[in-house]
């Protein structure tokens, strides 16, 4: 399994409930904090990472840790794919 696929599987495995996103933010902060070229700042359950390379321009990449209830019926990772299925409450 590739490093990127392994990271995706690790992310999918963490429940991310509304107002309980800390475990997911912890992982994101830890992984980004390991990158020497990034300045990482934690704001509650939000993580902001900036380059500090002295360049005139930067690329902005933004994401969200959208809450997903832990009712996934399946989570699997293979050599080329990572997937999870969420079933809404009945």
C-alpha positions in Angstrom: 0.0 0.0 0.0 1.4 3.4 -0.9 2.1 6.0 1.8 -0.7 8.2 0.4 -3.2 5.4 0.4 -2.1 4.4 4.0 -2.7 8.0 5.1 -6.1 8.1 3.4 -7.0 4.8 5.2 -5.8 6.3 8.5 -7.9 9.4 8.0 -11.1 7.5 7.0 -10.7 5.3 10.1 -11.1 8.3 12.5 -14.7 9.3 13.4 -15.2 13.0 12.9 -18.4 14.1 14.8 -19.6 17.7 15.0 -17.8 19.5 17.8 -15.6 16.4 18.4 -13.1 16.8 15.6 -10.1 16.8 17.9 -8.8 13.3 17.1 -8.8 14.1 13.3 -7.3 17.5 13.9 -4.6 15.9 16.1 -3.6 13.6 13.2 -3.5 16.4 10.7 -1.5 18.6 13.0 1.0 15.8 13.8 1.5 14.9 10.1 1.8 18.5 8.9 4.1 19.4 11.9 6.5 16.7 10.6 7.1 18.8 7.5 10.1 21.1 8.2 9.0 23.7 5.5 5.6 24.3 7.2 4.7 26.5 10.1 1.7 24.7 11.7 -0.8 26.5 14.0 -3.7 24.9 15.9 -6.8 26.9 16.4 -9.2 24.8 18.4 -10.0 21.9 16.1 -8.7 23.7 13.0 -5.2 23.3 11.7 -3.5 26.0 9.6 -0.2 25.3 7.9 1.9 27.9 6.1 5.1 27.8 4.1 7.9 30.2 5.2 10.2 29.9 2.3 10.6 33.6 1.5 9.0 33.3 -1.9 6.8 36.0 -3.5 3.9 33.7 -4.2 2.2 30.8 -2.4 -0.3 28.2 -3.3 -3.2 28.0 -1.0 -4.7 24.5 -0.3 -7.7 24.5 1.9 -9.7 21.5 3.2 -12.3 20.6 5.8 -12.7 17.9 8.4 -16.3 17.4 7.6 -18.1 15.6 10.3 -19.0 12.0 9.4 -20.9 9.8 11.9 -19.2 6.6 12.9 -21.9 4.4 11.3 -19.8 3.4 8.3 -20.8 -0.1 7.1 -17.4 -0.7 5.6 -13.9 0.7 5.5 -11.3 -0.9 3.3 -8.0 -0.1 1.7 -6.3 -2.0 -1.0 -3.3 -1.4 -3.1 -5.0 1.2 -5.3 -8.1 2.4 -3.5 -9.5 3.5 -0.2 -13.2 3.7 0.5 -15.7 3.9 3.2 -19.5 3.7 3.0 -21.7 5.7 5.3 -25.3 4.7 6.0 -27.6 7.5 7.3 -29.5 6.9 10.5 -33.0 5.4 9.9 
